[in-house]
Amino acid sequence: MKNVDQFIVVFVIFVASIFSVSDSWSSGGSNDMEYSKRLIEKIPDRFVPPEGYQRKQVALNSFANYLRHLHLKPIGSKVLYYNGEVKPNDEVYAAVVDLPIGRKDLHQCADAVMRLRADYLYAQKRYQDIHFNFTNGFRVDYSEYIKGKRIVVQGNKTYWKQSVSPSNTSYDFNRYKEQIYMYAGTLSLSKELVPVKIEDMQIGDVFIQGGSPGHAVIVVDMVENASGEKMFMLAQSYMPAQEIQILENPTHPGISPWYPLEGWVDLYTPEWNFIDEDLKRFPEE
């Protein structure tokens, strides 16, 4: 009888421990399946097309597909600044992209656009295509960086110097991007991109105004109806450095975060306004 009682006690403790572990992995009472699904939620999982519209198929390895499938933080998440403080959501953003931004005040608007482009190319192992210009016009190729060369900036003079052994790790890549963030911006990026007509918009195109300050937002998804009418979705970072966010549409809240392409006048986003001449695209390599 004593052995039976001991067995019952052990069994109860075992069962309790299972539920305890389950609770520790859940969030707010959600079960493990819901939690796992939440971890991998992407833009199409969160935002369905408006009625009558559907997403057009894009190439699997394209920049468009990469942007469309950005991971999102859980519903209700707030945008965090680089220092961990919260950016209030005064109808600015509909979702937060789940990407780390570091602890320096570097990851701002143009930086986020360049970061997304660089991350895509890095994932494709297209290292030779990763390059951006500093504001002074100096071209910074990642293919040079992985050779162990580092950039020296002395006043208005900028040059490469062999400094370390060749290496191509995620640490190297992040250090490279940080230097881009420091010395490039909307002014330099706007000169690198090529103009695009509004009616030819594609995922990956950028609305950008170069200046101090300037601003840039990037098209991360598009949908189309049977009549060929299109809508698009935008993402941005901002000042001070902050997580990338999916923008609300303040002009058409009923379809937010989608923006209609037809009936174009000007683009009013929550924190900046653009005109059609501001739409540009990364040139093909």
C-alpha positions in Angstrom: 0.0 0.0 0.0 2.8 2.3 0.8 4.4 1.7 -2.6 1.1 2.5 -4.3 0.8 5.7 -2.4 4.4 6.7 -3.4 3.6 5.9 -7.0 0.5 8.1 -6.9 2.5 11.0 -5.4 5.3 10.7 -8.0 2.7 10.5 -10.8 0.9 13.6 -9.6 4.2 15.5 -9.4 5.1 14.4 -12.9 1.8 15.5 -14.4 2.0 18.9 -12.6 5.5 19.4 -13.9 4.2 18.9 -17.5 1.6 21.5 -17.1 4.1 23.8 -15.4 6.5 23.5 -18.4 3.6 24.0 -20.8 2.6 27.2 -19.0 6.1 28.5 -19.0 6.2 28.3 -22.8 2.7 29.8 -23.3 2.0 33.5 -23.3 -1.0 34.8 -21.6 -2.6 31.3 -21.5 -2.0 30.5 -25.2 -1.3 26.9 -26.0 2.0 25.7 -27.5 0.6 25.4 -31.0 -0.7 29.0 -30.9 2.7 30.2 -29.5 4.6 28.4 -32.2 2.4 29.8 -34.9 2.8 33.3 -33.5 6.6 33.0 -33.7 6.5 32.5 -37.5 3.7 34.9 -38.4 4.5 36.8 -41.6 2.9 39.6 -43.4 0.4 37.4 -45.4 -0.6 35.6 -42.2 -1.5 38.9 -40.5 -2.9 41.0 -43.3 -5.4 39.6 -45.9 -6.0 41.5 -49.1 -9.0 43.8 -49.3 -12.2 42.2 -50.7 -11.8 41.5 -54.4 -8.0 41.8 -54.3 -5.4 39.1 -54.2 -1.6 38.8 -54.0 0.2 38.3 -57.3 2.7 35.5 -57.4 6.3 36.6 -57.2 9.6 34.7 -57.8 10.6 32.6 -54.8 14.1 34.1 -54.6 13.1 37.6 -55.3 13.4 40.7 -53.2 9.7 41.0 -53.4 9.1 37.6 -51.9 11.7 38.3 -49.1 9.9 41.5 -48.1 6.4 40.0 -48.3 7.5 37.3 -45.9 9.1 39.4 -43.2 8.4 38.1 -39.7 6.1 40.1 -37.5 6.1 40.5 -33.7 2.9 39.4 -31.9 -0.2 41.5 -32.3 -0.2 44.5 -30.0 3.6 44.8 -29.9 5.0 48.3 -29.6 7.9 49.6 -31.6 11.0 49.8 -29.6 13.7 52.4 -29.9 17.4 51.4 -29.9 17.6 52.1 -26.2 14.6 49.9 -25.4 12.1 52.7 -24.9 8.7 52.4 -26.4 7.5 54.4 -29.4 3.8 55.3 -28.7 1.5 54.0 -31.4 -0.6 57.1 -32.2 -2.1 55.4 -35.2 1.3 55.2 -36.9 1.9 51.5 -37.3 -0.2 48.4 -37.8 2.6 45.8 -36.9 6.2 45.6 -35.9 8.7 43.7 -38.0 10.6 41.1 -35.9 14.2 42.1 -36.6 16.9 43.3 -34.2 18.3 46.8 -34.6 21.2 46.9 -32.2 21.7 49.4 -29.3 23.1 52.3 -31.2 21.1 55.2 -32.6 21.9 54.2 -36.2 19.0 52.2 -37.6 16.9 55.0 -39.0 14.7 55.4 -42.2 17.2 55.0 -45.0 19.3 52.6 -42.9 16.3 50.3 -42.6 15.8 50.3 -46.4 19.5 49.5 -47.0 19.4 46.9 -44.3 16.5 45.0 -45.8 18.2 45.1 -49.2 21.5 43.9 -47.8 19.9 41.2 -45.7 18.1 39.8 -48.7 21.3 39.8 -50.8 23.3 38.2 -48.0 20.7 35.4 -47.6 21.0 34.8 -51.3 24.9 34.7 -51.0 25.1 37.5 -53.5 27.9 39.2 -51.6 29.3 40.9 -54.7 26.0 42.8 -55.1 26.0 44.3 -51.6 27.2 47.9 -51.9 26.1 51.3 -50.9 27.6 54.8 -51.2 28.5 57.1 -48.3 27.1 60.6 -48.4 30.5 61.8 -49.8 30.1 59.4 -52.7 32.5 56.7 -51.6 31.3 53.3 -52.7 31.5 50.6 -50.0 31.4 47.0 -51.4 30.9 44.2 -49.0 33.1 42.0 -51.2 36.0 44.3 -50.2 35.0 44.1 -46.5 35.1 40.3 -46.4 38.7 40.5 -47.8 39.7 42.0 -44.5 39.7 45.6 -45.7 38.3 48.3 -43.5 37.3 51.9 -44.3 39.3 54.8 -43.0 37.5 58.1 -42.8 39.8 61.2 -42.3 37.9 64.4 -42.8 36.8 64.4 -46.4 39.2 61.6 -47.3 37.9 58.0 -47.4 39.9 54.9 -48.4 40.2 51.2 -47.9 43.0 49.7 -45.7 43.9 46.1 -45.3 43.3 45.6 -41.5 42.3 42.0 -40.6 42.2 38.5 -42.1 39.5 37.7 -44.6 36.3 36.7 -43.0 32.6 36.5 -43.8 30.6 35.9 -40.7 27.3 37.4 -39.4 29.5 39.5 -37.1 31.4 40.9 -40.1 28.2 41.6 -41.9 26.6 43.4 -39.0 29.7 45.6 -38.6 29.7 46.4 -42.3 26.0 47.5 -42.0 26.7 49.6 -39.0 29.4 51.6 -40.9 26.9 52.1 -43.7 24.3 53.4 -41.3 26.9 55.9 -39.9 28.0 57.4 -43.2 25.1 56.9 -45.6 21.5 58.2 -45.5 18.6 59.4 -47.5 20.7 61.9 -49.5 23.2 59.2 -50.7 20.5 56.5 -51.1 18.3 58.7 -53.2 21.1 59.2 -55.7 21.8 55.4 -55.9 18.2 54.5 -56.7 16.5 54.9 -60.1 13.2 56.7 -60.7 10.1 54.6 -61.3 6.7 55.7 -62.6 3.9 55.3 -60.1 1.9 53.0 -62.4 5.0 50.6 -62.6 5.3 50.2 -58.8 6.7 46.9 -57.6 7.4 45.4 -54.1 10.8 46.7 -53.1 10.4 50.2 -54.5 11.1 53.1 -52.2 9.5 56.5 -51.6 12.5 58.6 -50.7 13.3 62.3 -50.1 17.0 62.9 -49.7 18.0 65.6 -47.2 18.7 66.5 -43.6 16.2 65.6 -42.6 14.8 63.4 -45.3 12.7 60.2 -45.1 12.3 56.9 -46.9 9.6 54.2 -46.8 9.6 50.9 -48.7 6.9 48.9 -50.4 6.7 45.5 -48.8 3.6 44.0 -50.3 1.1 44.6 -53.1 -2.3 43.2 -54.2 -4.4 43.5 -57.3 -8.0 43.0 -58.4 -9.5 41.6 -61.6 -9.6 45.1 -63.1 -5.9 45.6 -62.6 -6.3 48.1 -59.7 -3.5 47.8 -57.1 -2.9 48.5 -53.5 0.4 48.5 -51.6 1.8 48.2 -48.1 4.6 50.3 -46.6 7.2 49.9 -43.9 9.6 52.3 -42.3 12.0 53.0 -39.5 12.4 56.6 -38.3 14.3 58.9 -35.9 15.6 58.1 -33.3 16.7 54.6 -34.4 13.8 52.2 -34.1 12.3 48.8 -35.2 10.9 48.6 -38.6 7.1 49.0 -38.6 4.2 48.4 -41.0 2.5 51.7 -41.6 -1.1 52.5 -41.1 -3.0 54.4 -43.8 -4.2 57.6 -42.2 -6.2 58.7 -45.3 -8.1 55.5 -45.8 -8.4 53.8 -42.4 -11.0 51.4 -43.7 -8.4 49.5 -45.8 -5.4 50.2 -43.6 -2.6 49.2 -43.8 -3.2 49.0 -47.6 -2.8 52.1 -49.8 -4.6 52.4 -53.1 -2.5 53.0 -56.1 -5.4 54.3 -58.3 -6.6 57.9 -57.9 -3.1 58.9 -57.1 -2.5 62.5 -55.9 0.1 62.5 -53.1 1.1 59.9 -50.5 0.3 60.8 -47.0 1.8 58.5 -44.4 1.5 58.9 -40.7 4.8 60.7 -40.3 5.8 62.0 -43.8 4.3 63.0 -47.1 5.6 62.1 -50.6 4.9 62.9 -54.2 5.0 60.5 -57.2 8.5 61.7 -58.2 9.8 60.3 -54.9 9.3 56.7 -56.0 12.5 54.9 -56.8 14.0 51.4 -57.2 17.3 49.6 -56.6 19.0 49.2 -60.0 19.4 45.7 -61.4 22.9 44.3 -61.0 
